């Protein structure tokens, strides 16, 4: 007989956002279910008091909302998630509250567990990613461990930054304690140290990096990444007197220059810890559950040089280049249209938008790329700040674009 899961208290009353405030929201903030690279993301609670200076909510005018607010009820949110066009039981990776709040804030946590219990009760085995930097308790871990089906990963954002103008939570050891506690009580729950943002001058000093890596000894995996360098959060930090690197060279992707990537990898090697280091979130999550990467990064082999041999084998065994029949089938199934070109390791598409592209990517576990926002060699998923575009690749891109344009002209005739 299965032990019934520990229940957290019924969701407490968080305020609902009123209609006027809802109508004034940036469309991105108003979107309750959206597809992102790491999974189908549910965000019906927005607002956060933690005040991280680099917060992405600066981009959508939500940073000043410190009290979490509901956009709809949690039952409605669950329904929207599971009836989303791209949701597939057991397949679609899910992210909960990863856009505009922290899922372990006291008012948010009961809603987090309501969702987890509802999905688990349906027998779904999907990956579920939960990103936090807040208090995680023994009771939380016991409840997570009693889930039967979902493959939950806790990703603890921890940067080692000590400047509390950048991260007010840095004054406390909240995240450090949570990481240790989660790691000590996890059996089926993945625990990842999400080492981000790594930023020159803020937390790239050898002693700071060594301390983060030391903490990483206890977790399943460490995933590192850089800063979303955008004018809104950079200006905010500059008004606080913080030195912000990269000047006014802003990008839609995170910034992790080549030399900083090399510095991080060297620090990890030098630390001697056995915890694997990953450049991609999905790789760390996949490793924590001994599954192949659901984003098909094995097709971008340069990312895999730091990955453990057992995991490389898992991804290699799982890798299969899609055929045109596969692509046509998934496009039909999801109701999407695009020209596409299959190349080794990835498929070029055009005009799908990120959300549709990721739905295809997770269905096929293969890289699906957009012609207008290309990935470049050695800068996969990162801004070109600190990298140079490979001339051969630029020429290839021009060729693919020409083929797509020809196909479009042919259709118009
Ligand atoms: S082998 Fe490559 S794709 Fe697979 S988990 Fe490791 S880094 Fe990611």
Boltz pocket constraint, residues with backbone or C-beta under 6 A from the ligand:
constraints:
  - pocket:
      binder: B
      contacts: [[A, 278], [A, 280], [A, 282], [A, 283], [A, 284], [A, 286], [A, 287], [A, 291], [A, 292], [A, 293], [A, 296], [A, 297], [A, 298], [A, 299], [A, 301], [A, 303], [A, 304], [A, 305], [A, 307], [A, 308], [A, 311], [A, 312], [A, 313], [A, 315]]
      max_distance: 6.0
